[in-house]
Amino acid sequence: MDVKTLAPPESIYQNEHRMNALSPASSIDFDNGYCLSKKLDEFRHSGIGCDILFIVGEEKEKIKAHKLVLGCCSDVFYAMFFGALSEHGLRHFTKPPPSLVEDDMDSLDSVSSSGNSECTDSEENEDSDEPFCKNRESKKLTEIPISGDGFFNGLQIIHVPDVSPIAFKIMVDYIYNDVKGVEINEENVMQTLYAAKKYDIRQLVGACVRFLLNGLTASNAVCLLSQARLFEEEMLLQRCFEMIDKHTDTALAPENVTDIDRVTLMEVLSRSHLDPSSELVVFKAAQTWAEAECERQELAPTVENLREVLGPALKLIRFPLMDVNEFGQAASSALLNYEEIAEVFLHLTVKPRPICRYPTGFRCSGRSKHIVERFTSLASKRCTRRENKICFTTDRDIYVRGFGIYGIIPVAKTHLGMAEEKLTSDWNCQVEMQLATVADPCQYGASTSIFATNSVYLQGPVGDPTPIVAYFAEPVYCHANVTYVASIRFVGENAVQTYQGKDGQDAVTVDLPYDQQMTFKFQSFRNSYGNDDGGKQEGQIPSIHFYCQWPIE
């Protein structure tokens, strides 16, 4: 048999070649990393096989896709396209809806076939004896709303007015390309999160939440909290609360709370885990928010209107936690009436304390803040030691927050002009702080066991003897009747000269809430050279800042 007779006719080869040239699938290379999702995305952008058209946002931007691809990635899309109610209430248009007629129809050529001249039975003409034709005018067609969804020539049309086009595009791109193909940024993350939540694209929700968590700071934590409440994202809620609790002063700065809603404000004000430097910080945050809310509602910021917009939020401010001076500042705002001012003032000054309508439970997880001062006066002699230590013992459990440290004095210069220049500037220095236990502080060179350290950068005005507080990263728990060594060390190569206190006290009693007291006992730490280092009578650590724990109300 002639081998040539087994070959197909030349015309078959030519036809096959022409078909391959016309087919988008001809570019598929299975040997070089063929990716189905990438090819589907190419088909989507070319309009090949698309059977769904979304008209998105107020801009009515048209976005095409494949039902099968969307339904595979979202339970919401699956219910919309393949569920029992997938065609419930949808119209089958025989002419394009007005929302498509308003624009050119060229974009639909690749996703729907022509055939508008055919006469087709319509749901809107099911009571008519005549078919509905394109060239026949109909009153019913003009009554089709622009927002109406339905089918046109096999293409399903869905309006999505509540999602921005950019967010919807990101969501569809994510479905086809996964996270590598989308760009989430600060401008679109909230809109994208809304779209992802609406259509239950869980991986995209996770990507948005991760982006927000990576950008979470004390300055934006309150605003993100309001968004997390809206989207019911528990992880984001928790992280926002943690940031607000730990950095309360920054989080509740006036510029960071003005744009939130009242419910979010009340959630923040009601928290016992907040750790403000003063309850006055909380009050000023509420006052600033009320002024901004009056402006939003176009109300004059009168006392009556401020109290009106605050509503129940005013009752969440813990005025009894303020001292008399702080409460005087709050009372001068006129937000409180005379009866409320008198009630809080009596609670702050009279013992036993009368009942107050405002919350009295402590912030910071039920902890009260206190300071124990060691020295009775400031020494005229300057301290040149780089390191200083002091031993202390308490008669109740406490949480040590940090140490007060005297500031640096510039070393005297022979050039008068140079000295004057330094006096107008600030000093700054790195300080290492430690907290350790010691078995026998009376023993020379007693060994210590360090269990808390931190390195901080301190800054203060030159010539100001007011101590600067250096805090540990977290409060350090200290047991009663255990001797601890508090130490600081100035880091650097330059000579150090600081203020120092004198006439250090052996024991100091601190007044606590609920008419209780506690006592600190101080003694010098004896170094290995056999002499005291002066830590008790004189030194650079004038105070210890600490918490006392109380039951949370």
Secondary structure by P-SEA (a helix, b strand, c coil): cccccccccaaaaaaaaaaaaacccccccccccccaaaaaaaaaaacccccbbbbccccbbbbbbbaaaaaaccaaaaaacccccccccccccccccaaaaacccccccccccccccbbbbbcccccccccccccccccccccccccbbbbcccbbbbbbccccaaaaaaaaaaaaccccccccccccaaaaaaaaaaacaaaaaaaaaaaaaaaccccaaaaaaaaaaaaccaaaaaaaaaaaaacccccccccccccccaaaaaaaaaccccccccaaaaaaaaaaaaaaaaaaacccccaaaaaaaacccccccccccccaaaaaaaaacccccaaaaaaaaaaacccccccccccccccccccccccccccccccccccccccccccccccbbbbbcbbbbbbbbccccccaaaaaaaaabbbbbbbbbbccccccccccbbbbbbcbbbbbbbbbcccccbbbbbbcccbbbbbccbbbbbbcccccccbbbbbbccccccbbbbbbccccbbbbbbbbbbccccccccccccccccccccccccccc
